[in-house]
Structures are given as structure tokens and as C-alpha cells.
Amino acid sequence: MKTYLALFKSNLRLTLRDRGVLFFNYLFPLIFFFAFAELFHAGTGPGTAYFVGTVLVMGILGNGLWGAGMRSVQEREQNILRRFKVTPITPLPILAAAMVSGWLLYLPVIFIMVGLAHFLYAMPMPVNWFSLLVLASLGVCAFRGIGLILAAVTNTMQEATIAIQIIYMPMLFLSGATIPATLLPKWAQKLAQFLPASALVTGIQGIFFRNQTLLDHGPAVAALLITMLLGTFLAMQLFRWEKEEKIPQRNKLWVLAVMGPFLIYGSYQAYSGENIDRNAGLFRDLQRTETYLIRNARIWTGDGKTIETGGVLVRNGKIAEIYEGATPDPEKLKAEAVEAQGKTLLPGLIDAHVHLGGPAGISTAPEDYDAQKAMPRAAAALLYSGVTAVRSVGDGLDASIKLRNAIRGGSRLGAQISACGPMFTAENGHGTEFVDHLPAAIKDSVKSQLLRTPKTPEEARRQVRELKTAGVDCLKGILEAGWGDGMLFDRLDILLVRSVAEEARAQHLPLAVHTGDARDVSDAVEIGANSVEHGSWRDEIPDRILERMAQQGVYLDPTLTVAEAYAQYFSGKADSLNTSLVQQVVPARILQGTRQFVVSGKGLEAAKAELFERALNQGRDNLVRAWKAGVPLAMGTDAGNPLVFHGPSLHHELRLWVQAGIPVEVALRAATVNAAKLLGIAGHTGAIRKGLDADLLLVDGNPLEDIGATERISLVVFKGERIHRAELFDQK
């Protein structure tokens, strides 16, 4: 042990006397830190953590590859190691002393960087200090292990410099240590998964931004640990005391062995894409840390209050303050000013009834009917239109949960999704028509994604539990049996849907029930549904049922837009294609294909057009009566059906409600705070309230006087990020 301590002290003393080492270990990272922070406008707050993480990794790379690798070669070339050859020691104490002294030399860098970022840029202190210190320590030791093996397999200083540069430069520029990884081409991001530095960048930023721990990065931690041990072991086996000792060329292949753990780890990551998504999410977190003040706006809070002139301070993705009248000087708040004279600030809108997989139009391009492509575009179109949250009520289970998670994690931009997953219905019930005519080879797999058709109460309960395990946020049942020629279906047995409702309550899953007439509505209320979708389009909902809905807090979501859309579709009218917002969000080929089909008269069916026109009128009447009876109202559109386009349709639904006689503020509450309550997300969105997510919609004009103003969008804010709307459709 005395040998180890003596070598360690000697190493440390020599290192601290080397001004070059001190400069590159302490001052050089600071230069990059301040340069990055100013170049990328880090401002104040958590955003600075992104650059702390990148600079820490740069320091680890330098400490390990140059500090350990070049130092070892230098000592061998200068015949310093020859002096130890005659002593009774092995290479292990020398290597161990180099490892520990380098680690100890690096530790202060972590505290210096975090301290400066905290006191100068108001960066919050990391929650998981232990994980940060352990991960950084493993990184230092792993890269010193790589540096030692590079020193062992190179014969000269020149050769060592070249070898280290070959390793160092890709890790510096591809890992995210200098350029945010998500800004690199996809091929470069995949290549970076094989680099140990990439795991360090992702891990350290995850600890800073998302309070993650070592357990969240278990495979990467294991790979770093193995690399450290393997590098040290191989360096010991290949250790040379004198420069005259040359290593055979074949032994240089041992470098591949020390990189082996990350070849395995990188292969998995390149296949799964997990780290690529994680890096995109971390960079998205950075975008959401900016501080700005929206001022001189009319503010409709959603909580029953309108501020005629005021401001909202957004900081770190949240609504930090709400001001009435004059606002503070943005410079004192360290905030950027966003001028909003003549504009109205609303909470982000919420569509409580969408089918993301439905293109809503007609196209000759197969990809427009591919849910894997159509659903992300629909989510983008919704956000483009100021709709910041939706409830998906009948999309494919796996696809909807995957997209929901991608948006939650920040790897994609789109409206946040509450996913109901498959629809509970009867065999030959409404919903089964979408799979009945599919080829046998894919019919069962598609059905398992879209439908549940239980035969017994026990099966219904089991299916609910399975969906809970799968991760759904809500459930949907269908009671409607249809009406009219070609639109009749078997009805789900009330005993089965009651079993679904009871198990849903036990699993804390809200239940939406699709209804078509007053009987369906009555049954939905009886079983304890959280919301009635569509209500009754065929007859009047009795007062007693409306009273019970009000008493039980059962929401009505009338979806007037889809009734009107079918009436227009069967009448050969393409009016809904002419609005500016529709033309902005719908792909040109779908617009063209839909217009050509509708006006061609191929879909004309006068009887069905009249049927849906009556449905629209009945739906309006039931909506107004429900409002007067005190029934809680939520707003959905059934977007994805023909002519019901994702995003613009919610603005049209607002217009239909107001035209039906619903007060503007009641309609807006249904599309914001009420919908948030129904979806169970009112704790973080749906209103302009201090502490909630900054999900905001800034529009030109005053929608309280002209509801059409909601379509004149000036700015969309999602979780504090000011959305570049045109770029939403460029996501890959």
C-alpha cells in the first residue's frame, strides 16, 4: 500500500506543477462553458445545465485520453519508467496511481462548473449529486483506461498523438460534447451510439434536466465500468518500461477489445434508437427553459377571468407570473419581451375526441393511410393549430402509446395525447366495420390494436386490466347501434359495458361512451361513464337524464363538426376545404384528392345528407338544453373522419357552438379547462394559472367578440417552447 501512496503523491505533485495540465483541466473548460452559454443564449435557469454537461464531458475526454495516454507515453519516452524497472514493483501501482490522481484532479471541475452555473446563471443544483459524481468518476476512469491502452499499443509520441486524435475527435464532435447530438444527421447520431462519450453526455444531461439516477442509465454505467477494468487490465499486460521495447502490430488490435463494451451497447442503441430519442428530448428540454414576457395582451385565463391588459411571464416551461395592467421591465426579469398589443392570450386548446390515424380526406398516396405516418402528422397539425392536448379515442394501441411517449419525452413535437386505445364494442358492432373487409392475413392483428369485443363480464374486466398494464390513459366503449340504411350495428350488451365501467373505475381509468340516441345516453349515465360522446343525434335527451348528468358530473361532448361534415360529404359540398387554416395544415395531395372526389358527386347520397343534417340540428338542440341544465361540457370534433381535419376542426366546433347559442366563454371553457378536467390533466394545463405548464395560444383580435379570431394564430406555446409552426411538418 505504501508503494501505491508514494506513487500517487508523486503523480499529484508533478501534475500540479504542470501549468499546461492546470490550464487544460480547469481554465479551458471554463472558456468553452461561457462561450457555449452565450452562443446558445442559455440565459438563466435550468438551460445552463445543458452546457455544464457538455463541458464536463469535454473535460473528461481531455483528462482521460490526453492526460493519461500522453502522460504515460511521455514518461516511457523520457525513460522515467525505466527507473522503476529495477524496483520490486509491478505496473499495477503505476497505473493505479495514474488513474486515481487523474480522477482526484478532475473532481474539483465538477464543483467549480456547477457552482458557477448556479451563482451566475441561476441553474438549480442537481438533485442527484451522488449519481452525478459516480457517473463522472466512472467516465474519468473509463477514459483513462482507454488512454492507458492507447499508450500501451503505440511506440512513439507521434504515433500516440495520431491514435488519440483518431479516438478523441469523433467523441468530441459526434457525442454531443460540442454540438448538440440531435442537430447532427441521423447517420452521425447512429454512429455516435458506439462512442463512450455519447453515453456520458446523455447520462449527465439526464441527471441535470430530468433528475435521473444511475439506474436510468444502467447499461451505459455497466459499459463504462467494464471499459475501465478492461482498459487497466490490458494496459498492465502490455506495459512497457522502456521506449526501446516495441510492441508487435497485432497487439494494437487490443484497442478494439477495450472498446468492446460500447460496440455491444452501441449496436443495441443503434437498433432501438433509444438514445437518439433521449438526446432529442434533452435538447427539447433546453428549448423549454427560455424566459420571456408576453405583455400588453388581453388575457382570457379559462378560470372565469379576463384581464383586458396584462402580461404572462414564462420561465422554464411554466407560467411563472401573471400581471394585470403594466408589467415589470423585462430586463429586470431577465426576460425577452414578446409584444402582444391587439392580441388575446388563451390557454392552449384541447380536442377531447380525435382519431389520429384518420387522414380526414382522400388521397392516392398509400402513406396517407399508414397510421405510423399519419398519426405523427396529425399531432403536428393539431399543435400547429393551437391545440396543445387531445384525447385519442380509438387509435391503434401500440401506435398511439408510442406517439404519446415520444411527445412526452420530447423527441417529437405535437399535441400531448391521452390515449384510450382500442374501443370496446360488440361483435359486428360499430367499429368492426373498419376491419371486417381487411385481408385475413392482417385482420386479427389490426383488430387487436383497434377493438375489444368481450363475450363475458370476466373477459371484459380482464381486457380492461390488460389495457391498464399496456399504459392507456382512458377507455372508450360503444353503445350506439346505428341508424339508417347501411349504418346498423349490433349493440354491446349492457352487462358487458357495465363490467367495463366498473373495472375502469377500479383501475382509475376514465371511460368515454359513444352514444347515438337518448337510450344510449341513459345507459351510459347509468353505468357511470365519465363522458358521453356525441350525445343523441336522433332524439331529444330527456330532462331527467340531463339533470342526472349534471348531478353526477358526466360530461357531454357533442361533436357537432362531424355531423355537419357528413352532411356536406353526402351533399357533394367541399366548403370545409376553403378555410385558410385547413389549407395550411392539410397536405396538398389530400386537399386535391378530397376536393375532386366530393365535387365529382361520387359520394352523393341525398338521404344520408338529410339524415346527418337532422342529426346536426338535434345535436345543437341537445347541446343548448344540456348547457341550460348545468351539464358539464367538453369539446371534441371526431377529427379523422371525412372532412374533419385535425386542428382546424376544433376552431370550427367553437364556431358551431356559438352559432347554436352557447356563450363564447362557455364554449372556450369546454375547449380548455373543462376538457383538461375530463382528461385528468387539469393539474398542469388547460388554464392560464401560475405554476401550470405554459401551453398558450396567442391570437390576433378578440375571440370574445368574434370567435373566428381563434383561427388567426399569432403564436403557439407548448410547455414553454415557442413553436416554429412551419417546422412541425419537417419532423422525421
BAGUNU-883090 format. One line per 10 residues: number of its first residue (from 1); their letters; for each residue y negated, z, x negated of C-alpha. Coordinates in steps of 0.05 Angstrom, whole numbers. Last residue first. Example, Ala and Ser with C-alpha at 12.3 -4.5 7.8 and 13.67 -1.06 7.14 Angstrom:
2
2 = sa = 21:143:-273; 90:156:-246
END
This chain:
732
732 = kqdflearhi = -258:-790:772; -325:-768:800; -375:-826:810; -383:-812:884; -419:-747:873; -467:-780:823; -514:-804:878; -523:-732:902; -546:-701:838; -534:-631:866
722 = regkfvvlsi = -580:-574:848; -529:-522:828; -540:-452:857; -472:-448:892; -487:-516:923; -559:-538:931; -576:-603:968; -646:-631:962; -693:-677:1000; -649:-695:1059
712 = retagidelp = -680:-732:1118; -617:-723:1160; -637:-653:1182; -703:-682:1207; -666:-712:1267; -671:-643:1300; -746:-655:1310; -786:-593:1327; -740:-540:1296; -718:-595:1248
702 = ngdvllldad = -787:-592:1214; -803:-645:1163; -768:-667:1100; -703:-630:1088; -679:-577:1038; -607:-556:1048; -580:-493:1014; -516:-461:989; -545:-408:941; -487:-360:947
692 = lgkriagthg = -507:-296:983; -542:-238:949; -608:-242:986; -600:-279:1052; -608:-352:1070; -547:-359:1116; -478:-390:1118; -450:-366:1052; -420:-307:1014; -397:-254:1063
682 = aigllkaanv = -400:-305:1120; -337:-338:1092; -287:-319:1147; -284:-389:1175; -309:-365:1243; -364:-324:1211; -386:-383:1169; -387:-427:1231; -432:-377:1265; -480:-373:1205
672 = taarlavevp = -487:-448:1195; -471:-504:1245; -470:-458:1306; -535:-425:1281; -567:-494:1279; -546:-509:1351; -573:-442:1375; -638:-455:1337; -646:-523:1369; -636:-498:1440
662 = igaqvwlrle = -576:-529:1475; -596:-578:1529; -545:-634:1522; -595:-672:1478; -597:-613:1431; -521:-612:1427; -518:-687:1416; -569:-683:1359; -531:-628:1323; -467:-670:1330
652 = hhlspghfvl = -504:-728:1298; -521:-685:1238; -448:-664:1235; -427:-737:1239; -468:-756:1177; -422:-715:1133; -353:-745:1141; -356:-806:1187; -334:-803:1260; -329:-878:1275
642 = pngadtgmal = -253:-874:1282; -227:-803:1269; -239:-773:1200; -291:-725:1226; -268:-681:1284; -341:-660:1291; -346:-585:1286; -399:-534:1307; -386:-462:1325; -408:-427:1389
632 = pvgakwarvl = -398:-355:1411; -391:-352:1487; -451:-318:1518; -442:-347:1588; -504:-391:1580; -474:-420:1517; -408:-433:1552; -443:-467:1610; -480:-513:1562; -417:-530:1524
622 = ndrgqnlare = -376:-541:1588; -428:-591:1613; -430:-628:1547; -355:-632:1544; -352:-659:1615; -403:-714:1597; -365:-732:1534; -298:-733:1571; -328:-779:1624; -349:-827:1569
612 = fleakaaelg = -280:-818:1539; -246:-842:1603; -296:-899:1613; -280:-926:1544; -206:-916:1557; -210:-959:1620; -253:-1012:1587; -206:-1023:1529; -238:-1065:1474; -206:-1056:1406
602 = kgsvvfqrtg = -202:-1129:1387; -273:-1140:1414; -297:-1172:1349; -355:-1121:1348; -308:-1064:1330; -266:-1102:1279; -324:-1133:1241; -363:-1069:1240; -304:-1029:1214; -288:-1078:1159
592 = qlirapvvqq = -360:-1083:1136; -372:-1008:1136; -305:-995:1103; -319:-1047:1049; -388:-1019:1037; -362:-948:1024; -391:-897:1073; -441:-847:1044; -508:-883:1044; -496:-928:1104
582 = vlstnlsdak = -477:-868:1145; -541:-832:1123; -585:-890:1142; -557:-898:1212; -531:-965:1234; -456:-953:1233; -459:-907:1294; -483:-964:1337; -419:-1004:1328; -403:-1016:1401
572 = gsfyqayaea = -339:-1051:1423; -331:-1008:1486; -266:-977:1461; -300:-955:1397; -362:-931:1433; -323:-885:1479; -281:-863:1420; -344:-844:1381; -374:-806:1441; -312:-762:1447
562 = vtltpdlyvg = -311:-753:1371; -384:-731:1369; -377:-679:1424; -334:-634:1380; -334:-575:1429; -321:-517:1381; -318:-456:1426; -309:-389:1391; -267:-332:1419; -307:-267:1414
552 = qqamrelird = -260:-230:1461; -315:-214:1512; -348:-282:1507; -281:-318:1513; -265:-274:1573; -330:-293:1607; -316:-366:1594; -247:-358:1624; -276:-324:1686; -329:-378:1693
542 = piedrwsghe = -276:-433:1699; -275:-488:1646; -293:-552:1683; -245:-610:1679; -221:-666:1634; -256:-656:1568; -238:-583:1562; -251:-543:1499; -253:-589:1438; -224:-536:1392
532 = vsnagievad = -218:-465:1420; -228:-413:1366; -199:-347:1344; -138:-355:1389; -113:-291:1423; -53:-315:1463; -92:-311:1529; -153:-347:1501; -110:-406:1481; -73:-404:1548
522 = svdradgthv = -139:-407:1587; -165:-463:1543; -102:-504:1553; -107:-494:1628; -180:-514:1626; -164:-581:1594; -154:-614:1526; -142:-558:1476; -132:-554:1401; -122:-481:1380
512 = alplhqarae = -153:-452:1317; -118:-390:1290; -149:-344:1238; -98:-319:1186; -93:-244:1174; -17:-247:1164; -3:-202:1224; -55:-240:1264; -21:-306:1246; 46:-275:1265
502 = eavsrvllid = 20:-261:1335; -13:-329:1343; 48:-367:1320; 92:-326:1367; 44:-342:1424; 49:-416:1405; 124:-411:1413; 123:-374:1479; 71:-423:1506; 117:-482:1493
492 = lrdflmgdgw = 81:-538:1457; 65:-594:1504; 99:-662:1502; 50:-719:1496; 10:-769:1539; -41:-816:1508; -12:-884:1523; -46:-889:1591; -89:-829:1606; -83:-756:1589
482 = gaeligklcd = -60:-713:1531; -11:-655:1527; -61:-609:1492; -33:-544:1466; -40:-557:1391; -39:-501:1339; -80:-496:1276; -76:-443:1222; -124:-412:1172; -136:-401:1097
472 = vgatklervq = -71:-433:1072; -41:-408:1007; 32:-430:1007; 52:-358:1019; 12:-359:1083; 44:-425:1102; 113:-394:1092; 94:-334:1135; 71:-380:1191; 136:-420:1185
462 = rraeeptkpt = 177:-357:1191; 139:-336:1254; 151:-404:1287; 225:-403:1267; 234:-335:1299; 198:-358:1362; 247:-416:1368; 243:-492:1362; 185:-497:1312; 150:-564:1303
452 = rllqskvsdk = 105:-557:1241; 65:-618:1221; 24:-652:1167; 59:-639:1099; 130:-633:1125; 118:-694:1169; 98:-735:1108; 162:-715:1071; 205:-730:1132; 175:-798:1145
442 = iaaplhdvfe = 176:-824:1074; 242:-862:1070; 247:-869:1146; 187:-915:1146; 129:-887:1188; 125:-901:1262; 132:-829:1286; 85:-800:1233; 16:-803:1264; 45:-800:1335
432 = tghgneatfm = 70:-730:1318; 0:-702:1323; 2:-691:1399; 73:-671:1417; 136:-713:1409; 169:-650:1381; 119:-596:1398; 58:-576:1356; 37:-531:1299; -11:-569:1254
422 = pgcasiqagl = 0:-570:1178; -52:-540:1130; -109:-497:1156; -151:-506:1093; -220:-474:1086; -255:-523:1041; -318:-519:998; -358:-583:1005; -350:-627:943; -356:-625:868
412 = rsggrianrl = -293:-625:827; -270:-584:766; -310:-525:794; -251:-478:806; -267:-473:880; -272:-549:885; -206:-559:848; -174:-504:890; -194:-537:956; -171:-604:931
402 = kisadlgdgv = -102:-577:913; -98:-538:978; -115:-600:1019; -66:-645:981; -8:-596:985; -14:-583:1059; -32:-653:1083; -92:-650:1130; -92:-619:1199; -152:-574:1210
392 = srvatvgsyl = -195:-576:1146; -251:-526:1156; -315:-547:1121; -368:-520:1074; -431:-546:1039; -451:-599:1089; -517:-626:1061; -499:-699:1070; -480:-709:997; -435:-648:1005
382 = laaaarpmak = -398:-681:1062; -392:-747:1025; -363:-711:965; -310:-676:1008; -294:-744:1040; -287:-775:971; -239:-720:949; -198:-732:1013; -195:-808:1009; -165:-811:940
372 = qadydepats = -103:-767:948; -103:-783:1022; -90:-857:1008; -118:-895:1067; -179:-920:1030; -133:-936:971; -99:-990:1013; -163:-1033:1014; -167:-1076:1077; -211:-1025:1111
362 = igapgglhvh = -224:-996:1179; -264:-933:1191; -261:-858:1198; -227:-853:1129; -181:-797:1154; -153:-753:1099; -208:-702:1105; -193:-686:1177; -252:-643:1198; -268:-586:1246
352 = adilgplltk = -314:-528:1228; -368:-570:1195; -415:-523:1158; -488:-537:1140; -521:-508:1077; -572:-456:1097; -639:-487:1115; -704:-499:1076; -757:-539:1113; -804:-587:1079
342 = gqaevaeakl = -879:-602:1084; -892:-569:1018; -827:-558:979; -845:-555:905; -788:-533:860; -815:-488:805; -772:-471:744; -760:-397:734; -776:-347:680; -798:-301:737
332 = kepdptagey = -865:-292:704; -868:-367:692; -852:-380:766; -916:-342:786; -898:-300:846; -893:-330:916; -947:-331:970; -924:-323:1041; -856:-291:1053; -811:-287:992
322 = ieaikgnrvl = -735:-288:989; -702:-262:926; -639:-272:884; -603:-324:926; -542:-334:882; -517:-387:833; -542:-351:771; -613:-346:798; -644:-378:859; -712:-352:881
312 = vggteitkgd = -730:-372:953; -801:-384:975; -848:-376:1033; -888:-409:1088; -868:-410:1161; -813:-359:1152; -764:-368:1210; -718:-311:1229; -657:-309:1273; -607:-296:1217
302 = gtwiranril = -600:-370:1200; -656:-364:1149; -701:-420:1171; -750:-425:1113; -813:-468:1116; -825:-484:1043; -883:-467:997; -835:-450:941; -764:-464:916; -761:-421:853
292 = ytetrqldrf = -713:-437:797; -663:-403:752; -604:-441:722; -535:-409:720; -499:-460:764; -496:-516:713; -462:-468:665; -409:-452:717; -397:-527:723; -384:-528:648
282 = lganrdineg = -331:-474:659; -301:-514:717; -297:-577:676; -264:-538:620; -213:-509:669; -197:-578:697; -185:-604:627; -146:-541:611; -99:-551:670; -88:-626:658
272 = syaqysgyil = -13:-616:670; 13:-668:622; -40:-660:568; -33:-584:576; 43:-586:567; 39:-630:506; -18:-588:478; 24:-524:480; 82:-558:445; 38:-591:392
262 = fpgmvalvwl = -1:-526:391; 60:-486:370; 78:-539:318; 12:-538:280; 43:-494:226; 102:-542:224; 58:-603:218; 25:-573:156; 96:-565:128; 94:-640:118
252 = knrqpikeek = 59:-628:53; 126:-606:24; 147:-679:21; 92:-695:-30; 121:-646:-80; 74:-589:-100; 44:-587:-169; 43:-525:-213; -11:-539:-265; -62:-505:-220
242 = ewrflqmalf = -27:-438:-230; -1:-383:-184; 29:-427:-130; 48:-403:-60; 94:-449:-20; 136:-393:9; 76:-347:19; 36:-403:52; 95:-416:97; 97:-343:121
232 = tgllmtilla = 22:-339:130; 19:-403:170; 79:-383:213; 50:-315:229; -19:-341:247; 8:-401:284; 55:-356:324; -3:-312:345; -47:-371:363; 9:-402:405
222 = avapghdllt = 21:-336:441; -52:-329:457; -54:-400:484; 8:-388:527; -22:-323:555; -91:-347:572; -103:-311:638; -65:-252:610; -115:-246:553; -168:-230:604
212 = qnrffigqig = -216:-268:648; -285:-243:667; -303:-311:695; -360:-333:651; -353:-293:587; -277:-286:585; -267:-358:608; -316:-380:554; -274:-345:501; -208:-374:527
202 = tvlasaplfq = -232:-445:536; -264:-448:467; -204:-415:434; -154:-461:467; -195:-521:445; -197:-494:374; -121:-496:369; -123:-572:377; -68:-607:416; -108:-604:481
192 = alkqawkpll = -164:-642:445; -125:-707:451; -127:-701:527; -202:-689:526; -212:-748:479; -172:-793:526; -214:-768:585; -279:-787:551; -321:-727:528; -372:-692:572
182 = tapitagslf = -320:-642:597; -310:-618:526; -381:-592:519; -403:-620:451; -405:-571:392; -346:-524:400; -319:-563:458; -253:-578:423; -268:-651:406; -326:-645:357
172 = lmpmyiiqia = -308:-585:313; -233:-590:320; -235:-664:303; -279:-648:241; -239:-589:215; -169:-618:209; -186:-681:170; -242:-643:135; -192:-591:111; -147:-645:81
162 = itaeqmtntv = -205:-680:47; -232:-616:17; -163:-595:-6; -152:-662:-42; -219:-654:-78; -204:-582:-96; -137:-603:-125; -62:-598:-110; -59:-591:-35; 0:-560:1
152 = aalilgigrf = -16:-487:-10; -90:-493:7; -73:-527:72; -23:-470:86; -77:-419:72; -128:-454:118; -78:-456:175; -65:-382:167; -140:-370:163; -144:-409:228
142 = acvglsalvl = -92:-364:261; -125:-301:233; -194:-319:258; -168:-342:326; -126:-280:334; -188:-238:320; -229:-278:370; -176:-268:423; -169:-193:408; -244:-182:407
132 = lsfwnvpmpm = -256:-220:472; -197:-188:507; -221:-118:488; -292:-133:509; -271:-151:579; -335:-144:619; -377:-185:572; -450:-162:568; -495:-200:615; -540:-252:581
122 = aylfhalgvm = -613:-231:586; -634:-286:536; -665:-245:480; -630:-177:490; -563:-202:514; -558:-266:473; -579:-228:411; -528:-173:423; -471:-222:438; -486:-261:374
112 = ifivplyllw = -493:-200:330; -432:-165:359; -387:-226:350; -414:-241:280; -399:-169:259; -324:-184:266; -324:-243:217; -323:-205:151; -268:-160:178; -225:-221:194
102 = gsvmaaalip = -238:-253:126; -221:-187:91; -157:-180:131; -130:-250:117; -149:-252:44; -117:-184:33; -54:-208:69; -50:-270:26; -57:-231:-39; -10:-176:-15
92 = lptiptvkfr = 42:-229:4; 40:-269:-60; 87:-219:-93; 68:-164:-140; 94:-138:-207; 36:-163:-249; 44:-223:-295; 27:-273:-241; -35:-234:-221; -76:-263:-277
82 = rlinqereqv = -53:-333:-259; -88:-325:-192; -156:-330:-225; -137:-395:-258; -202:-429:-236; -161:-480:-197; -120:-425:-164; -181:-385:-144; -215:-447:-117; -153:-468:-77
72 = srmgagwlgn = -151:-399:-43; -226:-399:-29; -222:-469:-1; -169:-451:50; -191:-381:70; -265:-390:79; -264:-465:92; -208:-468:145; -212:-398:172; -283:-374:167
62 = gligmvlvtg = -311:-443:183; -267:-452:244; -280:-381:268; -355:-391:261; -352:-454:302; -312:-416:354; -366:-362:358; -418:-417:365; -383:-448:425; -374:-381:459
52 = vfyatgpgtg = -447:-359:449; -467:-427:476; -431:-418:542; -454:-346:545; -527:-369:549; -513:-392:620; -501:-320:640; -574:-302:643; -637:-333:614; -658:-404:599
42 = ahfleafaff = -599:-445:573; -644:-507:567; -589:-550:535; -629:-563:472; -659:-493:471; -594:-455:475; -559:-505:430; -611:-499:374; -614:-423:380; -539:-417:373
32 = filpflynff = -533:-470:320; -583:-434:275; -549:-368:289; -481:-397:268; -510:-416:200; -542:-349:188; -479:-305:191; -417:-337:161; -449:-398:129; -505:-358:97
22 = lvgrdrltlr = -461:-299:76; -410:-345:45; -463:-383:7; -494:-318:-17; -429:-296:-49; -435:-223:-68; -406:-201:-1; -344:-244:-14; -332:-214:-83; -336:-143:-55
12 = lnskflalyt = -290:-159:4; -237:-191:-39; -237:-133:-88; -232:-83:-32; -173:-121:-1; -138:-129:-67; -142:-55:-80; -120:-37:-10; -59:-83:-12; -38:-57:-81
2 = km = -47:14:-59; 0:0:0
END
